[in-house]
Amino acid sequence: MKSDNSYACKSVGFSLELSYLCLMETKRQKRIAKIIQMDLAEILQGEVRRGGIKNLIITVSKVSVTPDLNMAKVYVSIFPSNKADDLIKALQSNAKLIKHEVAQRVKHQLRKMPDLFFYKDDSLDYIEKIDEALKEGDNPID
């Protein structure tokens, strides 16, 4: 089923879905995402240090910004992973405060700060499960 927002590249002879076009980030989106990622990482790590929380590593692994620059998906990697779900919920509930803090840092670089949506980056857990499966002999290639 084609969406109503599909673009047709008639001059080239093929059509592209809008959803596919949204996957290709522009230079501006990448630059804004990088700025947000760096400042957000500093803020979150600073809060962990200031809060006196020990045995917790929080990393902003990726930020992707929508083409209209209204929303930013923030992927956060948390170690140990058993605390990840609670921390993601806490981050999401404090998203407006975090957005304000980031906006104060980037106010000379961005006109409008995108809304932040936090997601758990579980790629490290996925890699760990693959390593364990390979060590146990569950090699799918054999």
HELIX and SHEET records of a PDB file:
HELIX    1   1 LEU A   18  LEU A   23  1                                   6    
HELIX    2   2 LYS A   27  ARG A   50  1                                  24    
HELIX    3   3 SER A   81  LYS A   83  5                                   3    
HELIX    4   4 ALA A   84  SER A   93  1                                  10    
HELIX    5   5 ALA A   95  ARG A  105  1                                  11    
HELIX    6   6 SER A  123  GLU A  136  1                                  14    
SHEET    1   A 2 TYR A   7  CYS A   9  0                                        
SHEET    2   A 2 PHE A  14  LEU A  16 -1                                        
SHEET    1   B 3 ILE A  57  VAL A  65  0                                        
SHEET    2   B 3 MET A  71  PHE A  79 -1                                        
SHEET    3   B 3 ASP A 115  LYS A 120  1                                        
END                                                                             
